[in-house]
Amino acid sequence: MVKIVDNSGQYKLTIPKDIVVDKSWSSKTRIKFIEDINENIFLKPAEGKGIKIVNNSGQFKITIPKDIVEDKGWSSNTKLRFVENIGGNIIL
């Protein structure tokens, strides 16, 4: 589980390195957040626009859009788990 970090109003999350490596993501990869009808949040690679993955001393971090954090009632005390389903999708 990974804790959300509040960095002056921006919510950051560290992606486990094994997921980044398994998905062949890098600091050049852009991610989009997709919410399904069951309110699951999926992380998907984005073409063009999206949230950039930042490599900070070997840790891969993303900024979670503030509207998602607020809609979900998350805070800096929230811990999230990354789950990969059978289809290879990453779900928060």
Number of C-alpha atoms within 10 A of each C-alpha: 13 13 15 21 19 14 10 6 8 13 19 18 18 19 18 15 14 9 15 16 10 8 13 9 16 14 14 10 18 20 21 18 19 13 14 9 6 6 9 12 17 18 17 16 16 14 10 9 10 14 18 19 21 19 14 10 6 8 13 20 19 18 19 17 14 14 9 15 16 10 8 10 9 15 14 14 10 13 14 14 13 17 14 13 9 7 6 9 13 17 18 15
